[in-house]
Amino acid sequence: MSPVRINLLVALPAEAKPLIHGLGLKRQQPDTGPCPIYIDGGISLAISGPGHAAILVACRWLLHNHPADQWINIGIAGHPSHSRGSLFCAESVIERNSGRSWQLSPASRLIDYCPLESVAQPEFHYPAARLYEMEAAALLDVLTPSLPLDQIQILKVVSDNHSQPAQQINGKMVSSLIEQNLPLIRNLLQQLQCQQERQRAESYAE
């Protein structure tokens, strides 16, 4: 039986660095796609670059060249009140510009849930009690025509809020925020792998 394949998609090198190190990923050579890819076993990580357009390109290429059983977008997000460093699974995503929305199925009970709004430009005012970031809606736009929502997870670490503004963010801080949540991220990856293996075994038994 082939290994369960999980694609991790991040926007920034600072977000990727602790994941690459913590998961033992190695850069794919030669580079054949639009963004760097790091792989170990069934886990692949791609660094798309920030924003809607960059993640569209990366996600479309991955969908056709690196198909996976599960997709996870990991990154930072703002929130009006949640503490910096808090990790959340998005339970819903709304795209501000279009008004489109998706209702997700967060997989881990160990990670808190929170609604998320995807915006075209950084959000500094946090008008509602939700996460704010720039990539999730683009990923869902590409994946949902061909994948069910339970194969997509959006994980966001709070990087800024009303008392700790986004202007304080730097690469070292971003890496540290992701690194401190590695145990929960690893737990989610293991849980998703076990779920997929169980589903495969059940389908073979039918």
Secondary structure, 3 states (H helix, E strand, C coil): CCCCCEEEEECCHHHHHHHHHHHCCEECCCCCCCCCEEEECCEEEEECCCCHHHHHHHHHHHHHHCCCCEEEEEEEEECCCCCCCCEEEEEEEEECCCCCEEECCCCCCCCEEEEEEECCCCCCCCCCCCEEECCHHHHHHHHCCCCCHHHEEEEEEEEECCCCCHHHCCHHHHHHHHHCCHHHHHHHHHHHHHHHHHHHHHHHHC
